[in-house]
Amino acid sequence: MADTYSMMQEAASLIKSKSTIVPEIGIILGTGLGRLADAIEKEAVIPYESIPHFPVSTVEMHAGKLIMGTLSGKTVFAMQGRFHFYEGYSMQQIVFPVRVMKFMGVKTLIVSNACGGINPLFVPGSIMAIIDHINLLGDNPLIGSNDDRIGPRYPDMSEPYAKGLLEKVSTIALKSGIQLERGVYAAMSGPSLETKAEYRMLRLIGADVVGMSTVPEVIAAVHAGIKVLGLSVVTDSCLPDALEVADIKKIIAVADRAEPVLVRLIKKVLETL
């Protein structure tokens, strides 16, 4: 962690040389959800590989670009593509962009993902607001020495997803006629999908959906004093007694179909911040 602060400075310096935007909101766009970027009025689009210390996304569905611009009247730092533990990156690498967001002034993070539905009431295409999470990745981005300039040694996690933002998105969804589920997100390392026994275990311990991302970034955001709103698109049903062979193309297609609704919801949330 001792070197992380100077690395944050170097990355922020490069971004500031490309854009005059002072971002209010950070946005992380997950699998099949990257086209929210089309709605952003862009000032700069920066490939990850040109930013010092940024990892490079190896997942083909992730564009690997940082977008600085405005959306719904708010200045944004939008990541079109994220990094995953299964790609071989360390936790510190995965959350590095979130720490750069803090350095640049971001106070609110909206994080999205595609996930599998464990709750039998959640049908593919549903959007779920994350109310809590379970970290089953076997690692934590805060392990190691702590830099108090980034955040406290022992950050409280009693409210990782800001109650005020959850209330706001629920109200907006109701007024907009958007069905919004609420539930708990469990993070597994992947890239293999879960077994029937693992899905049973996840449901037993209280998970409503499962995915391979999000939790590290949320932990880092909370550590950095950034408020978080998490939104998941349920792309497939993971019911152990009716489990079908996963088809990644179908999963991406479901995320694509749900994307316009998610884009509308996020834009309306931004209007109220």
C-alpha positions in Angstrom: 0.0 0.0 0.0 2.9 2.3 0.6 3.5 2.8 -3.1 -0.2 2.8 -4.1 -0.6 6.5 -3.3 2.1 7.6 -5.6 0.8 5.3 -8.3 -2.6 6.9 -7.9 -1.0 10.3 -8.4 0.7 9.1 -11.6 -2.5 7.7 -13.0 -4.6 10.7 -12.1 -2.0 13.0 -13.6 -2.3 11.3 -17.0 -6.1 11.4 -16.8 -6.0 15.1 -16.0 -3.7 15.8 -18.9 -6.4 14.3 -21.2 -9.5 15.8 -19.6 -10.6 18.9 -17.6 -13.5 16.9 -16.0 -13.6 16.9 -12.2 -15.7 13.7 -11.7 -18.5 13.7 -9.2 -19.7 10.1 -10.0 -17.8 6.9 -10.7 -19.4 4.2 -12.8 -18.2 0.7 -13.4 -19.9 -1.0 -16.4 -20.0 -4.8 -16.2 -20.5 -7.7 -18.7 -22.9 -6.9 -21.4 -23.6 -3.5 -19.9 -20.9 -1.3 -21.5 -23.2 0.6 -23.9 -24.3 3.0 -21.2 -21.1 4.7 -22.4 -23.0 5.7 -25.6 -25.2 8.0 -23.4 -22.2 9.8 -22.0 -21.3 13.2 -23.5 -17.6 12.5 -23.8 -14.7 14.8 -23.2 -12.0 12.1 -23.3 -11.9 8.4 -24.0 -8.6 6.9 -22.6 -7.6 3.2 -23.3 -6.6 1.5 -20.1 -3.2 0.6 -21.5 -2.2 4.2 -21.7 -2.9 4.9 -18.0 0.0 4.3 -15.7 -0.5 1.2 -13.4 -4.0 0.4 -14.8 -4.5 -3.3 -15.6 -5.7 -4.2 -19.1 -9.0 -6.0 -19.4 -8.6 -9.5 -20.9 -12.4 -10.3 -21.2 -13.6 -9.9 -24.7 -17.0 -8.3 -23.7 -15.1 -5.5 -21.9 -14.0 -2.6 -24.0 -11.2 -1.5 -21.7 -11.7 2.2 -21.9 -12.0 5.1 -19.4 -14.6 7.7 -20.3 -14.5 11.2 -18.8 -17.6 13.2 -19.6 -21.1 14.1 -18.4 -24.3 12.1 -18.0 -27.6 13.5 -16.8 -25.8 16.7 -16.0 -23.2 15.1 -13.7 -19.5 14.7 -14.4 -18.5 11.1 -14.5 -15.5 8.8 -14.4 -16.9 5.7 -16.3 -15.0 2.4 -16.7 -16.2 0.6 -19.8 -14.9 -2.8 -18.7 -13.6 -4.0 -15.3 -11.0 -6.5 -14.0 -11.6 -9.8 -12.4 -9.8 -12.0 -9.9 -10.0 -14.9 -12.4 -8.0 -13.0 -14.9 -5.0 -13.4 -12.6 -4.9 -9.9 -11.3 -4.2 -9.2 -7.6 -6.9 -7.6 -5.5 -4.9 -4.4 -5.4 -4.8 -4.3 -9.2 -8.5 -4.9 -9.5 -9.4 -2.0 -7.2 -6.7 0.4 -8.3 -9.2 2.4 -10.6 -11.5 2.9 -7.6 -8.7 4.4 -5.6 -7.8 6.7 -8.5 -11.5 7.8 -8.5 -11.1 8.8 -4.8 -7.9 10.8 -5.6 -9.8 12.6 -8.4 -12.7 13.5 -6.1 -15.4 10.9 -6.7 -17.9 10.7 -3.8 -20.4 8.2 -5.3 -19.8 5.0 -7.2 -22.4 3.1 -9.3 -21.3 -0.4 -10.0 -23.1 -2.8 -12.3 -22.7 -6.5 -13.1 -24.3 -9.5 -14.8 -25.1 -12.4 -12.4 -26.8 -15.7 -12.0 -30.1 -15.8 -10.1 -30.2 -18.1 -7.1 -33.5 -16.7 -5.7 -36.2 -18.6 -7.6 -38.3 -15.5 -7.8 -35.7 -13.7 -9.9 -36.3 -14.3 -13.6 -33.6 -13.8 -16.3 -33.6 -10.1 -17.3 -34.5 -8.9 -13.8 -32.6 -6.0 -12.3 -31.6 -6.2 -8.7 -30.4 -3.5 -6.3 -27.7 -5.0 -4.1 -28.5 -4.6 -0.4 -25.5 -6.5 0.9 -22.8 -9.0 -0.3 -21.0 -12.2 0.7 -17.2 -12.3 -0.1 -16.3 -15.8 -1.1 -13.3 -14.8 -3.3 -10.8 -16.0 -0.6 -9.1 -12.6 -0.6 -9.6 -9.0 0.3 -8.1 -5.8 -1.3 -7.3 -4.4 2.1 -4.9 -7.1 3.1 -1.4 -5.7 3.6 -0.1 -2.5 5.0 -2.7 0.4 5.2 -2.2 3.9 4.0 -4.4 6.2 6.1 -4.5 8.8 3.2 -6.6 6.3 1.3 -8.8 5.0 4.1 -8.8 3.5 7.7 -7.2 0.3 8.8 -10.5 -1.3 9.8 -13.4 0.2 7.7 -16.9 -0.5 8.9 -19.0 -2.7 6.5 -22.4 -2.5 8.2 -23.7 -0.5 5.2 -21.5 -1.2 2.1 -24.4 -0.2 -0.2 -25.6 3.3 0.9 -29.2 3.2 2.3 -30.0 6.6 0.9 -29.0 5.5 -2.6 -31.0 2.3 -2.3 -34.1 4.2 -1.2 -33.6 6.6 -4.1 -33.3 3.9 -6.8 -36.3 2.0 -5.4 -38.4 5.2 -5.5 -37.3 6.0 -9.1 -38.0 2.4 -10.2 -41.5 2.5 -8.8 -42.3 5.8 -10.4 -40.8 4.7 -13.7 -42.7 1.3 -13.8 -39.4 -0.6 -13.6 -39.5 -3.8 -11.5 -36.6 -3.7 -9.2 -35.6 -6.6 -7.0 -33.5 -6.3 -3.9 -31.1 -8.9 -2.7 -27.7 -10.2 -1.6 -24.8 -10.7 -4.1 -22.3 -13.5 -3.5 -18.9 -13.2 -5.2 -17.1 -16.4 -6.3 -13.8 -16.4 -8.0 -14.7 -18.2 -11.3 -14.1 -18.5 -14.2 -15.9 -21.9 -13.9 -19.5 -21.6 -13.0 -20.8 -23.1 -9.8 -21.9 -26.7 -9.2 -25.4 -27.7 -8.1 -24.1 -28.2 -4.6 -22.5 -24.8 -4.6 -25.8 -23.1 -5.7 -27.5 -24.9 -2.8 -24.9 -23.7 -0.4 -25.1 -20.2 -1.6 -28.9 -20.1 -1.2 -28.6 -21.6 2.2 -26.2 -18.9 3.4 -28.5 -16.1 2.2 -27.4 -15.2 -1.4 -29.9 -14.2 -4.0 -27.5 -13.9 -6.9 -23.9 -14.9 -7.6 -21.2 -13.3 -9.8 -17.5 -13.0 -10.2 -16.9 -9.3 -9.6 -18.1 -6.2 -7.7 -17.2 -7.1 -4.1 -13.5 -6.0 -4.3 -14.4 -2.7 -5.8 -17.1 -2.1 -3.2 -14.8 -2.9 -0.3 -12.2 -0.5 -1.7 -14.8 2.2 -2.2 -16.1 1.9 1.3 -12.5 2.0 2.6 -12.0 5.2 0.6 -15.2 6.8 1.9 -17.1 6.5 -1.4 -20.9 5.8 -1.2 -21.9 2.8 -3.4 -25.0 1.9 -5.4 -24.8 -1.7 -6.8 -27.1 -2.9 -9.6 -27.1 -6.4 -11.0 -28.7 -7.9 -14.1 -29.9 -11.4 -13.6 -28.9 -13.2 -16.8 -29.7 -16.9 -16.0 -31.4 -19.0 -13.4 -29.1 -21.1 -11.2 -31.6 -23.4 -9.5 -29.9 -26.6 -8.6 -32.9 -28.9 -9.2 -33.6 -27.4 -12.6 -30.1 -26.5 -13.8 -29.4 -26.2 -17.5 -26.1 -26.1 -19.2 -24.8 -22.5 -19.3 -24.7 -20.8 -22.7 -22.5 -17.7 -22.5 -24.0 -16.3 -25.7 -27.5 -16.5 -24.2 -26.3 -14.9 -21.0 -24.8 -12.0 -22.9 -28.0 -11.7 -24.9 -30.1 -11.4 -21.8 -27.8 -8.7 -20.4 -28.1 -6.8 -23.8 -31.9 -6.9 -23.6 -31.9 -5.6 -20.0 -29.4 -2.9 -20.7 -31.9 -0.2 -22.0 -33.8 -0.5 -18.7 -30.7 -0.3 -16.6 -29.4 2.7 -18.6 -32.7 4.5 -18.1 -32.6 3.7 -14.3 -29.0 4.9 -13.9 -29.7 8.1 -15.8 -32.7 8.9 -13.6 -30.7 8.2 -10.4 -27.9 10.6 -11.6 -30.5 13.3 -12.2 -31.4 13.2 -8.5 -27.9 13.3 -7.1 
